[in-house]
């Protein structure tokens, strides 16, 4: 039997300007941002209650110089969302994040974001070993479906 009032930690990864903050903002009921000039420099945080469980979401900065923050936030996560800008395809940062996730047992999903700009499948040559969900974070399209799928994988 599933225990009530479980808390789950989900980390949102992705390259700079892929839509991580927008994804978090359009999922969470309560949120907080640590940014400078509109760019996340430490983390974004939000939470939501789903089926009586509290889900904590942390969005990491996308710039390579903040890689250390991704590593700090990765500690003890229950699941991950990788937001990919589908208008650009997989970046080297995305590939590095996905490769690292593939080497763990942490369940993850890919949000192929910005489908309103470029509605195409992600080319990944077998790198992605997780469900790919088409999203438009600005409009909230696909976000809850993807989060609910991830939460099922976390169970």
C-alpha positions as CSV (number, residue, x, y, z in Angstrom):
1,X,0.0,0.0,0.0
2,X,1.2,3.4,-0.9
3,X,1.8,5.7,2.0
4,X,0.1,9.0,2.1
5,X,1.8,12.4,2.1
6,X,4.9,11.1,0.4
7,X,7.3,13.8,-0.8
8,X,9.1,13.4,-4.2
9,X,12.1,15.3,-5.5
10,X,12.1,15.9,-9.2
11,X,15.0,17.9,-10.9
12,X,14.5,19.6,-14.2
13,X,17.6,19.6,-16.4
14,X,18.3,21.1,-19.8
15,X,20.4,23.5,-21.8
16,X,20.3,27.3,-21.5
17,X,17.0,28.7,-22.8
18,X,15.3,25.3,-23.3
19,X,12.3,26.2,-21.1
20,X,13.1,24.8,-17.7
21,X,11.9,27.8,-15.7
22,X,8.8,28.1,-17.8
23,X,8.1,24.4,-17.4
24,X,8.4,24.7,-13.6
25,X,6.3,27.9,-13.5
26,X,3.5,26.3,-15.4
27,X,3.4,23.1,-13.3
28,X,3.8,24.4,-9.8
29,X,1.4,26.1,-7.4
30,X,4.1,27.7,-5.4
31,X,7.4,28.8,-6.8
32,X,10.6,30.7,-6.1
33,X,13.4,31.8,-8.5
34,X,17.0,32.7,-8.0
35,X,18.0,34.7,-11.0
36,X,20.1,37.6,-12.3
37,X,19.0,39.6,-15.3
38,X,16.3,37.1,-16.1
39,X,18.7,34.1,-16.1
40,X,18.6,31.3,-13.5
41,X,21.9,31.4,-11.6
42,X,21.3,28.9,-8.9
43,X,18.0,27.2,-9.1
44,X,14.3,27.6,-9.5
45,X,12.0,25.8,-7.0
46,X,8.3,25.0,-6.9
47,X,6.0,22.4,-5.5
48,X,2.6,20.9,-6.2
49,X,0.3,18.4,-4.5
50,X,-0.7,15.5,-6.7
51,X,-2.9,12.7,-5.2
52,X,-2.1,13.9,-1.7
53,X,1.7,13.7,-2.4
54,X,3.9,16.7,-2.3
55,X,6.2,17.0,-5.4
56,X,9.2,19.3,-5.1
57,X,10.6,20.5,-8.4
58,X,14.0,22.1,-8.8
59,X,15.1,23.6,-12.2
60,X,18.8,23.8,-12.7
61,X,20.7,26.6,-14.6
62,X,21.5,25.6,-18.2
63,X,24.8,27.3,-18.7
64,X,27.9,25.0,-18.5
65,X,29.6,27.2,-15.9
66,X,26.8,26.2,-13.5
67,X,27.3,22.5,-13.9
68,X,28.3,22.3,-10.2
69,X,24.7,23.3,-9.4
70,X,23.3,20.5,-11.5
71,X,25.5,18.1,-9.5
72,X,24.4,19.5,-6.1
73,X,20.7,19.4,-7.0
74,X,21.1,15.8,-8.4
75,X,21.7,14.4,-4.9
76,X,18.9,12.2,-3.7
77,X,16.5,12.9,-6.6
78,X,13.6,10.6,-7.2
79,X,13.2,11.4,-10.9
80,X,14.3,13.9,-13.6
81,X,12.8,15.8,-16.5
82,X,15.2,16.9,-19.3
83,X,13.8,19.8,-21.2
84,X,15.2,19.9,-24.8
85,X,14.6,22.8,-27.2
86,X,13.2,20.8,-30.1
87,X,13.9,23.8,-32.4
88,X,17.6,23.3,-31.8
89,X,17.8,19.5,-31.1
90,X,20.1,17.9,-28.5
91,X,23.0,20.1,-27.4
92,X,26.2,18.8,-25.9
93,X,24.8,19.8,-22.4
94,X,21.7,17.8,-23.1
95,X,23.7,14.8,-24.2
96,X,25.9,15.0,-21.1
97,X,22.9,15.1,-18.8
98,X,21.1,12.2,-20.6
99,X,24.3,10.1,-20.6
100,X,24.7,10.7,-16.9
101,X,21.0,9.8,-16.2
102,X,21.4,6.6,-18.3
103,X,24.2,5.5,-16.0
104,X,21.8,5.6,-13.0
105,X,18.6,4.0,-12.0
106,X,16.8,7.3,-11.7
107,X,13.7,7.4,-13.9
108,X,13.5,10.3,-16.3
109,X,11.4,11.7,-19.1
110,X,12.3,14.1,-22.0
111,X,10.2,17.1,-22.6
112,X,10.7,17.9,-26.4
113,X,9.8,21.6,-25.8
114,X,8.9,24.4,-28.2
115,X,6.8,22.1,-30.4
116,X,5.0,25.3,-31.5
117,X,8.2,26.4,-33.2
118,X,9.4,23.1,-34.5
119,X,7.0,20.1,-34.2
120,X,9.3,17.3,-35.0
121,X,10.8,14.2,-33.4
122,X,14.1,14.5,-31.6
123,X,17.0,12.9,-33.3
124,X,19.0,11.1,-30.7
125,X,20.6,8.0,-32.3
126,X,19.5,5.7,-29.4
127,X,20.9,8.0,-26.7
128,X,17.5,8.6,-25.0
129,X,16.3,5.7,-23.0
130,X,13.1,7.3,-21.7
131,X,9.7,8.5,-22.9
132,X,9.7,11.6,-25.0
133,X,6.8,14.0,-24.4
134,X,6.1,16.8,-26.9
135,X,5.6,20.1,-24.9
136,X,4.9,23.8,-25.3
137,X,5.9,25.0,-21.9
138,X,4.7,28.6,-22.5
139,X,1.1,27.3,-23.0
140,X,1.4,24.4,-20.5
141,X,0.9,21.8,-23.3
142,X,2.1,18.3,-22.3
143,X,3.6,19.3,-19.0
144,X,1.2,17.6,-16.6
145,X,0.9,14.5,-18.8
146,X,4.7,14.2,-18.7
147,X,5.0,14.8,-15.0
148,X,2.3,12.3,-14.2
149,X,4.1,9.7,-16.4
150,X,7.3,10.4,-14.6
151,X,5.6,10.0,-11.2
152,X,4.3,6.6,-12.4
153,X,7.9,5.6,-13.3
154,X,9.1,6.8,-9.9
155,X,6.6,4.5,-8.0
